Amino acid sequence: MSLSSKEYRSSVILGVGSYVPDKILGNKELSLKVDTSDKWIQTRTGITERRIASIDRPTSDLAYEAARNAIADAKIEIDQIDLVIVATITPDMAFPSTACILQHRLGLGKVACFDLEAACSGFLYSLDVADGMLSSGRYKCALVIGAEKMSSIMDWQDRTTCVLFGDGAGAVILSAEGKGPELLGFRSGADGSNPTLLHQPAGGSSKPASKNTLANREHFLKMNGKEIFKSAVRVMEKATRELIAAHGLELSDVNHIIPHQANVRIVESMAHRLEIPLEKFFCNLDRHGNTSAASIPLALDEAVRNDLFVHGELVVMVAFGAGLTWSATLVRF
Ligand code: UT7
């Protein structure tokens, strides 16, 4: 089996960390706010509870805690970090970036900082970008974070969306040098032909905030769940197949898959289509719901803490999100 698809040295993961707020919102409590039931949510999505950040805690606050945990896990000095990327669709504000806010809070040097918006695929897109920047030789050590306060853009009157999402953050320290799990390759893509399948209609330049947009509840996330479901299965299957083929591997060579944590039925369909046993898919969506860009790093951190991966094993992380965007990453542990 061949693994080489990159001409340059792979970056390595020196440390992983995550953070979720303390407040647990269970399905039963949610069914008191909106017309739903524990049974419907569990059978249609696999979710039992999600974490919700308090009103005074913005996304940068969750990102800060996850970043601190990743830095401690990597056992690096903070001044080694020379690049910060935050993947999020719920930034503290439109600008400046959440990454800049975080830089100051963490006491980092005046290093490059920016946010990356690729919705639920944002963390894997950020790894792809950070890996490229590290491989150029111009950067040495990147803090890459997926952080979301999805509760801040939920319409708590819309049962078709508010039961699905949660808040949280996950982070990794990526380095051009050192020992750790290696990022072997990526497959990222997008199809912008149908942006309204999953979007936040107002608040941007096409529909600035107004009395009407507020009255029409257009600052909240809107989704065509059925269409997104079908696309999700299709694009994650395709990205995984292409990534594996590009490395001269077979699907059976993959030891574990960390899929975007949106709906257990999406994961089951994907496993079925790829003919990969469901046991190889790591899921924690039952306890967190869909945390968008935080979903993959949150699951990665939990898998690492549980010693799920053995040295040398191959792990695929694969996500899809609004855009539509998708991204798959191959890691050798
Ligand atoms: O990161 C990407 C983000 N998005 C996703 O991954 C979402 C992908 N889509 C999905 O996960 C699923 O499509 C949903 C979970 C959103 C919906 O599941 P579904 O099996 O596609 O349900 P549905 O939309 O076909 O709705 C079935 C019924 C409808 O009632 P009627 O018309 O059959 O009477 C809905 O009104 O279920 C109803 N329904 C609910 N009932 C109780 C929808 N949401 C709820 C709810 N509680 N929360």
Boltz pocket constraint, residues with backbone or C-beta under 6 A from the ligand:
constraints:
  - pocket:
      binder: B
      contacts: [[A, 35], [A, 36], [A, 37], [A, 40], [A, 41], [A, 44], [A, 45], [A, 120], [A, 159], [A, 160], [A, 161], [A, 163], [A, 198], [A, 223], [A, 224], [A, 225], [A, 226], [A, 228], [A, 229], [A, 232], [A, 262], [A, 263], [A, 290], [A, 292], [A, 320], [A, 321], [A, 322]]
      max_distance: 6.0
